[in-house]
């Protein structure tokens, strides 16, 4: 039996959000109080030790509305919508920007239960339905407060949260295994080619534009609804660093000329042009032809390399290395909270060119590691599906 639903604001003593200090006359600091952004929130956790900015104690005092306390639940409400994390009991004073909502639950609801529900398909659907789309997606605090939360009795909330915590731990272990494989690939790259920054082997340097052809993607608009043809397309959500996620593919109406110009070919490198997290701008993955034909939206830049000069797998590894990432992050622009690069930035990205035979040797080792990565990814997809089913049953009172 479905439990009754309650508005989120009726379960909280406060729902608020932060602000960027520089927008109101304050500065960041080299140390002090950790200042959180969306990238500090992932999978129910709040990472305030790594990747946070800092503000001084005096600025933290002035920004009273966005002071974060142990037990608060944080929810991303701009750019990347729906990430959640529970602030641990031993957390120091924290603060955050306007992309994070601070949810302060009362004793009516378990924080862990609430965190799991906010990540559920039901909650995510409610958030998508309420999202305001402009330059960047946003949820208002009133929309957050209006979310309808299923509310069984507290003992049942705690039981559900404990079950979901155990299932979540399996996902974390699988993600850790995938991260280790990514580090292995990076280690192989460094061992064979040296640190790209120092370039100790003196490989000749070129730039992406000299070695490839670039193509922008298609803008997704309602004006396309009457176009004659339809085909699958890739979005930012499908392109990760060194891998693709093809479980959710959408279609777009197109013209024959657009198909000719933008259809992907095996070996094309796909580069993310815009993201709410500056560390994710420029993330790259290779298209291997799983869906044919397929195109891409305008937030992804397609790069088609001349394989007689540089192998796409080597180029992908290089652009995902700290050196390639540093260049594109530095070139990125920030507008309304969205970090972007353009085709000119990608064309100008420097890249070293080792001998082709060495690139081929790297590709063999990369592909061996990639077989393991695909197995882990397939297992992860199964775990995600089972976890989603478990969540659905839990919040319908069927566990």
RODO-2510 file (C-alpha; in nm, 4 decimals, decimal comma):
residues 399
     n   res          X          Y          Z
     1     x     0,0000     0,0000     0,0000
     2     x     0,1329     0,3421    -0,0932
     3     x     0,2231     0,5555     0,2092
     4     x     0,0715     0,9048     0,2367
     5     x     0,2628     1,1893     0,0737
     6     x     0,3708     1,5131     0,2410
     7     x     0,5179     1,8295     0,0921
     8     x     0,8902     1,8485     0,1557
     9     x     0,8614     2,1941     0,3113
    10     x     0,6321     2,0483     0,5795
    11     x     0,9112     1,8092     0,6817
    12     x     1,1804     2,0754     0,7174
    13     x     1,2722     2,3571     0,9508
    14     x     1,4451     2,5348     0,6605
    15     x     1,4984     2,5105     0,2847
    16     x     1,7498     2,7655     0,1626
    17     x     2,0415     2,8045    -0,0767
    18     x     2,3745     2,9793    -0,1081
    19     x     2,5229     3,2566    -0,3147
    20     x     2,8543     3,3239    -0,4859
    21     x     3,0560     3,5543    -0,2551
    22     x     3,2070     3,7568    -0,5379
    23     x     2,8591     3,8508    -0,6628
    24     x     2,7947     4,0478    -0,3433
    25     x     3,1362     4,2000    -0,2843
    26     x     3,3238     3,9252    -0,0974
    27     x     3,6284     3,7256    -0,2052
    28     x     3,7334     3,3624    -0,1841
    29     x     4,0274     3,2652     0,0379
    30     x     4,3186     3,0217     0,0207
    31     x     4,1925     2,8521     0,3387
    32     x     3,9132     2,8780     0,5918
    33     x     3,5565     2,7493     0,5620
    34     x     3,4996     2,4997     0,2784
    35     x     3,2686     2,6406     0,0113
    36     x     3,0735     2,3718    -0,1721
    37     x     2,9505     2,3464    -0,5317
    38     x     2,7648     2,0777    -0,7266
    39     x     3,0856     1,8820    -0,7892
    40     x     3,1236     1,8289    -0,4132
    41     x     2,7968     1,6313    -0,4032
    42     x     2,7742     1,2791    -0,5425
    43     x     2,5975     0,9539    -0,4578
    44     x     2,4633     1,0647    -0,1221
    45     x     2,7998     1,1938    -0,0004
    46     x     2,9295     1,5444     0,0648
    47     x     3,2982     1,5766    -0,0206
    48     x     3,4187     1,8886     0,1597
    49     x     3,7833     1,7804     0,1828
    50     x     3,8686     1,7691    -0,1891
    51     x     3,7773     2,0106    -0,4651
    52     x     3,6132     2,2715    -0,2422
    53     x     3,6822     2,6418    -0,2539
    54     x     3,7297     2,8430     0,0660
    55     x     3,5895     3,1561     0,2243
    56     x     3,7096     3,3358     0,5359
    57     x     3,5350     3,3096     0,8726
    58     x     3,4145     3,6699     0,8344
    59     x     3,2525     3,5940     0,4957
    60     x     3,0974     3,2760     0,6373
    61     x     2,9469     3,4867     0,9163
    62     x     2,8004     3,7308     0,6632
    63     x     2,6555     3,4495     0,4516
    64     x     2,4325     3,3248     0,7334
    65     x     2,1554     3,2011     0,5041
    66     x     2,3825     2,9463     0,3405
    67     x     2,5647     2,8157     0,6462
    68     x     2,5538     2,4348     0,6365
    69     x     2,5256     2,2167     0,9472
    70     x     2,5740     1,8442     1,0181
    71     x     2,2665     1,6480     0,9141
    72     x     2,1614     1,8902     0,6422
    73     x     2,0635     1,7323     0,3098
    74     x     2,2099     1,9074     0,0049
    75     x     2,0357     1,8981    -0,3333
    76     x     2,1753     2,0327    -0,6620
    77     x     1,9216     2,2699    -0,8187
    78     x     2,1100     2,4371    -1,1052
    79     x     2,2820     2,2859    -1,4081
    80     x     2,2994     1,9277    -1,2874
    81     x     1,9635     1,8732    -1,1177
    82     x     1,8988     1,6155    -0,8461
    83     x     2,2339     1,5241    -0,6918
    84     x     2,2021     1,4719    -0,3170
    85     x     2,4268     1,4322    -0,0171
    86     x     2,3861     1,4159     0,3598
    87     x     2,6304     1,6290     0,5583
    88     x     2,8098     1,3965     0,8048
    89     x     2,7759     1,4431     1,1790
    90     x     3,1441     1,5348     1,2179
    91     x     3,1512     1,7926     0,9376
    92     x     3,3109     2,1316     1,0087
    93     x     3,1316     2,4599     0,9268
    94     x     3,0463     2,4679     0,5550
    95     x     2,8908     2,7080     0,3054
    96     x     2,7770     2,6774    -0,0583
    97     x     2,6796     2,8577    -0,3775
    98     x     2,3363     2,9070    -0,5315
    99     x     2,3445     2,5772    -0,7226
   100     x     2,2838     2,3856    -0,3993
   101     x     1,9683     2,3812    -0,1890
   102     x     2,0159     2,3253     0,1837
   103     x     1,7361     2,1080     0,3226
   104     x     1,7130     2,0902     0,7038
   105     x     1,4771     1,8033     0,7956
   106     x     1,2833     1,7870     1,1211
   107     x     1,2411     1,4742     1,3309
   108     x     0,9457     1,3742     1,1087
   109     x     1,1726     1,2270     0,8422
   110     x     1,4930     1,0208     0,8398
   111     x     1,7699     1,2070     0,6599
   112     x     1,8975     0,8903     0,4955
   113     x     1,5461     0,7965     0,3857
   114     x     1,4998     1,1453     0,2404
   115     x     1,8319     1,1288     0,0578
   116     x     1,7375     0,7964    -0,1049
   117     x     1,3950     0,9272    -0,2009
   118     x     1,5412     1,2421    -0,3601
   119     x     1,7504     1,0128    -0,5831
   120     x     1,4539     0,7933    -0,6768
   121     x     1,2823     0,7952    -1,0161
   122     x     0,9705     0,9500    -0,8601
   123     x     1,1589     1,2433    -0,7094
   124     x     1,3724     1,2945    -1,0187
   125     x     1,0571     1,2943    -1,2345
   126     x     0,8966     1,5568    -1,0108
   127     x     1,2098     1,7705    -1,0351
   128     x     1,2289     1,7394    -1,4134
   129     x     0,8645     1,8404    -1,4379
   130     x     0,9265     2,1497    -1,2266
   131     x     1,2566     2,2505    -1,3867
   132     x     1,2788     2,5932    -1,5449
   133     x     1,4923     2,5742    -1,8589
   134     x     1,6797     2,8808    -1,9757
   135     x     2,0516     2,9066    -2,0363
   136     x     2,0847     2,6624    -1,7487
   137     x     1,8288     2,4362    -1,5803
   138     x     1,7089     2,5573    -1,2420
   139     x     1,4780     2,4556    -0,9597
   140     x     1,3441     2,7268    -0,7304
   141     x     1,3295     2,6781    -0,3540
   142     x     0,9490     2,6854    -0,3687
   143     x     0,9582     2,4022    -0,6228
   144     x     1,1907     2,2050    -0,3964
   145     x     0,9570     2,2646    -0,1029
   146     x     0,6614     2,1487    -0,3102
   147     x     0,8044     1,8017    -0,3826
   148     x     0,5612     1,5334    -0,2665
   149     x     0,7463     1,2891    -0,0386
   150     x     0,5991     0,9466     0,0524
   151     x     0,6098     0,9277     0,4324
   152     x     0,5742     0,5933     0,6096
   153     x     0,6247     0,5852     0,9896
   154     x     0,9796     0,6580     1,1115
   155     x     1,0679     0,2941     1,1975
   156     x     0,9697     0,1958     0,8432
   157     x     1,1697     0,4872     0,6990
   158     x     1,4793     0,3651     0,8846
   159     x     1,4241     0,0053     0,7698
   160     x     1,3927     0,1155     0,4055
   161     x     1,7004     0,3372     0,4338
   162     x     1,9072     0,0512     0,5786
   163     x     1,8107    -0,1808     0,2895
   164     x     1,8922     0,0845     0,0285
   165     x     2,2223     0,1643     0,2014
   166     x     2,3328    -0,1991     0,1614
   167     x     2,2343    -0,2036    -0,2052
   168     x     2,4083     0,1307    -0,2561
   169     x     2,7306    -0,0141    -0,1155
   170     x     2,7404    -0,2623    -0,4071
   171     x     2,7199     0,0272    -0,6533
   172     x     3,0046     0,2067    -0,4754
   173     x     3,2314    -0,1000    -0,4973
   174     x     3,1633    -0,1363    -0,8690
   175     x     3,2371     0,2338    -0,9263
   176     x     3,5642     0,1961    -0,7357
   177     x     3,6634    -0,0955    -0,9626
   178     x     3,5875     0,1153    -1,2713
   179     x     3,7919     0,4041    -1,1303
   180     x     4,0876     0,1686    -1,0751
   181     x     4,0710     0,0604    -1,4403
   182     x     4,0715     0,4244    -1,5480
   183     x     4,3813     0,4856    -1,3348
   184     x     4,5432     0,1763    -1,4904
   185     x     4,4880     0,3192    -1,8402
   186     x     4,6386     0,6505    -1,7321
   187     x     4,9397     0,4694    -1,5867
   188     x     4,9933     0,2786    -1,9130
   189     x     4,9754     0,6080    -2,1022
   190     x     5,2353     0,7764    -1,8780
   191     x     5,4663     0,4729    -1,8871
   192     x     5,4662     0,4619    -2,2667
   193     x     5,4662     0,8322    -2,3538
   194     x     5,5893     1,0112    -2,0439
   195     x     5,4229     1,3039    -1,8726
   196     x     5,2685     1,5118    -2,1564
   197     x     5,3479     1,8338    -1,9708
   198     x     5,7214     1,7653    -1,9502
   199     x     5,7262     1,5690    -2,2804
   200     x     6,0506     1,3967    -2,1706
   201     x     6,0800     1,1978    -2,4951
   202     x     6,0615     1,5095    -2,7089
   203     x     5,7678     1,4031    -2,9256
   204     x     5,6763     1,6629    -3,1893
   205     x     5,3807     1,8864    -3,0993
   206     x     5,0834     1,9795    -3,3134
   207     x     4,7262     2,0872    -3,2411
   208     x     4,3920     1,9133    -3,2769
   209     x     4,2809     2,1393    -3,5634
   210     x     4,5792     2,0429    -3,7787
   211     x     4,5174     1,6723    -3,7286
   212     x     4,1411     1,6530    -3,7675
   213     x     3,8114     1,7862    -3,8949
   214     x     3,5648     1,9292    -3,6420
   215     x     3,1866     1,9350    -3,6647
   216     x     2,9292     2,0964    -3,4364
   217     x     2,6034     1,9217    -3,3562
   218     x     2,2328     1,9903    -3,3956
   219     x     2,0352     2,2258    -3,1763
   220     x     1,7405     2,0556    -3,0087
   221     x     1,4325     2,2779    -3,0525
   222     x     1,0588     2,2389    -3,0992
   223     x     1,1017     2,3943    -3,4455
   224     x     1,2250     2,0525    -3,5622
   225     x     0,8941     1,8735    -3,5082
   226     x     0,7908     1,8971    -3,8752
   227     x     1,1240     1,7970    -4,0294
   228     x     1,0991     1,4901    -4,2559
   229     x     1,3383     1,2415    -4,0955
   230     x     1,4195     1,1087    -3,7486
   231     x     1,7352     0,9562    -3,6060
   232     x     1,9012     0,8822    -3,2682
   233     x     2,1325     1,1465    -3,1236
   234     x     2,3863     1,1714    -2,8424
   235     x     2,3603     1,4226    -2,5570
   236     x     2,6012     1,5330    -2,2862
   237     x     2,4416     1,2693    -2,0635
   238     x     2,5703     0,9986    -2,3006
   239     x     2,9360     1,1099    -2,3117
   240     x     3,1671     1,0500    -2,0153
   241     x     3,5418     1,0589    -1,9789
   242     x     3,6677     0,7666    -2,1831
   243     x     3,3320     0,5904    -2,2106
   244     x     2,9782     0,6212    -2,3428
   245     x     2,6483     0,5522    -2,1687
   246     x     2,3947     0,4373    -2,4266
   247     x     2,1132     0,3155    -2,2024
   248     x     1,9019     0,6266    -2,2678
   249     x     1,9115     0,7423    -2,6310
   250     x     1,6709     1,0039    -2,7628
   251     x     1,5754     1,0835    -3,1223
   252     x     1,5644     1,4097    -3,3165
   253     x     1,3909     1,5246    -3,6346
   254     x     1,6436     1,6121    -3,9075
   255     x     1,6878     1,6965    -4,2741
   256     x     1,8780     1,4845    -4,5253
   257     x     2,1505     1,7518    -4,5402
   258     x     2,1931     1,7364    -4,1619
   259     x     2,2234     1,3581    -4,1741
   260     x     2,4978     1,3873    -4,4344
   261     x     2,6839     1,6510    -4,2326
   262     x     2,6557     1,5195    -3,8769
   263     x     2,6233     1,1376    -3,8886
   264     x     2,8843     0,9813    -3,6633
   265     x     3,1482     0,7394    -3,7918
   266     x     3,3409     0,4788    -3,5963
   267     x     3,6494     0,6417    -3,4437
   268     x     3,4968     0,9879    -3,4064
   269     x     3,5957     1,1608    -3,0835
   270     x     3,3080     1,3259    -2,8967
   271     x     3,3931     1,6212    -2,6716
   272     x     3,1527     1,7761    -2,4211
   273     x     3,1197     2,1467    -2,4956
   274     x     2,9267     2,2673    -2,1891
   275     x     2,8646     2,1536    -1,8312
   276     x     2,7693     2,2969    -1,4942
   277     x     3,0868     2,1436    -1,3485
   278     x     3,4030     2,3038    -1,4968
   279     x     3,5955     1,9796    -1,4415
   280     x     3,3602     1,7986    -1,6789
   281     x     3,3951     2,0406    -1,9696
   282     x     3,5993     1,8781    -2,2466
   283     x     3,5472     1,5217    -2,1306
   284     x     3,5909     1,2953    -2,4314
   285     x     3,4899     0,9508    -2,5513
   286     x     3,5198     0,7547    -2,8766
   287     x     3,2243     0,6563    -3,0901
   288     x     3,2455     0,2894    -3,1771
   289     x     2,9355     0,2598    -3,3968
   290     x     2,6949     0,0823    -3,1607
   291     x     2,3987     0,2706    -3,3095
   292     x     2,3818     0,3392    -3,6819
   293     x     2,3009     0,5913    -3,8011
   294     x     2,3462     0,8318    -3,5113
   295     x     2,4073     1,2052    -3,4787
   296     x     2,4856     1,4434    -3,1887
   297     x     2,3458     1,7594    -3,0362
   298     x     2,5182     2,0970    -3,0363
   299     x     2,6620     2,0570    -2,6849
   300     x     2,8951     1,7877    -2,8225
   301     x     3,1792     1,8644    -3,0640
   302     x     3,2743     1,5856    -3,3046
   303     x     3,6433     1,5468    -3,3924
   304     x     3,7410     1,3180    -3,6822
   305     x     4,1180     1,2541    -3,6758
   306     x     4,3438     1,1707    -3,9686
   307     x     4,4431     0,8172    -3,8665
   308     x     4,7547     0,8326    -4,0827
   309     x     4,8930     1,0879    -3,8369
   310     x     4,7322     1,0098    -3,5025
   311     x     4,5174     0,7227    -3,3750
   312     x     4,1795     0,8223    -3,2260
   313     x     4,2276     0,6043    -2,9151
   314     x     4,5617     0,7701    -2,8420
   315     x     4,4069     1,1150    -2,8991
   316     x     4,1169     1,0321    -2,6659
   317     x     4,3545     0,9207    -2,3896
   318     x     4,5666     1,2315    -2,4404
   319     x     4,2715     1,4729    -2,4243
   320     x     4,1413     1,3009    -2,1106
   321     x     4,4868     1,3233    -1,9505
   322     x     4,5654     1,6053    -1,7043
   323     x     4,7414     1,7981    -1,9830
   324     x     4,4511     1,7879    -2,2286
   325     x     4,2017     1,8584    -1,9533
   326     x     4,4039     2,1529    -1,8259
   327     x     4,4055     2,3269    -2,1620
   328     x     4,0309     2,2950    -2,2186
   329     x     3,9460     2,3902    -1,8603
   330     x     4,1640     2,6995    -1,8907
   331     x     4,0019     2,7976    -2,2210
   332     x     3,6474     2,7519    -2,0888
   333     x     3,4100     3,0427    -2,0300
   334     x     3,1441     3,0657    -1,7599
   335     x     2,8036     3,2190    -1,8291
   336     x     2,5078     3,1927    -1,5905
   337     x     2,6714     2,9000    -1,4144
   338     x     2,7341     2,7017    -1,7351
   339     x     3,0969     2,6356    -1,8278
   340     x     3,1632     2,6099    -2,2017
   341     x     3,4306     2,5665    -2,4656
   342     x     3,3951     2,6132    -2,8399
   343     x     3,5339     2,4557    -3,1561
   344     x     3,8190     2,7076    -3,1711
   345     x     3,9291     2,6079    -2,8204
   346     x     3,9333     2,2421    -2,9264
   347     x     4,1191     2,3150    -3,2510
   348     x     4,3902     2,4963    -3,0575
   349     x     4,4459     2,2175    -2,8066
   350     x     4,8133     2,1118    -2,8239
   351     x     4,8868     1,7420    -2,8598
   352     x     5,2114     1,5471    -2,8826
   353     x     5,2573     1,2962    -3,1668
   354     x     5,4630     0,9856    -3,0868
   355     x     5,5476     0,7353    -3,3636
   356     x     5,2465     0,5474    -3,4992
   357     x     5,3924     0,2084    -3,4034
   358     x     5,4051     0,3207    -3,0394
   359     x     5,0491     0,4496    -3,0631
   360     x     4,9409     0,1088    -3,1980
   361     x     5,1150    -0,0644    -2,9055
   362     x     4,9229     0,1598    -2,6658
   363     x     4,5948     0,0813    -2,8420
   364     x     4,6457    -0,2942    -2,7834
   365     x     4,6910    -0,2429    -2,4094
   366     x     4,4061     0,0080    -2,3971
   367     x     4,1676    -0,2337    -2,5686
   368     x     4,2590    -0,5134    -2,3266
   369     x     4,1749    -0,2856    -2,0315
   370     x     3,8612    -0,1709    -2,2117
   371     x     3,7278    -0,5271    -2,2275
   372     x     3,7342    -0,5340    -1,8470
   373     x     3,5828    -0,1860    -1,8301
   374     x     3,2917    -0,2931    -2,0521
   375     x     3,2283    -0,5959    -1,8309
   376     x     3,2203    -0,3727    -1,5229
   377     x     2,9909    -0,1283    -1,7025
   378     x     2,7505    -0,4065    -1,8022
   379     x     2,7425    -0,5257    -1,4417
   380     x     2,6882    -0,1667    -1,3288
   381     x     2,3899    -0,1327    -1,5604
   382     x     2,2371    -0,4472    -1,4098
   383     x     2,2981    -0,3165    -1,0567
   384     x     2,1446     0,0203    -1,1491
   385     x     1,8322    -0,1491    -1,2875
   386     x     1,7940    -0,3688    -0,9793
   387     x     1,8515    -0,0727    -0,7493
   388     x     1,5906     0,1356    -0,9329
   389     x     1,3408    -0,1505    -0,8965
   390     x     1,4242    -0,1787    -0,5272
   391     x     1,3752     0,1976    -0,4806
   392     x     1,0422     0,1869    -0,6623
   393     x     0,9131    -0,0930    -0,4422
   394     x     1,0511     0,0666    -0,1255
   395     x     0,8734     0,3987    -0,1719
   396     x     0,5478     0,2265    -0,2688
   397     x     0,5502     0,0328     0,0572
   398     x     0,6162    -0,3020    -0,1124
   399     x     0,9387    -0,4103     0,0632
***
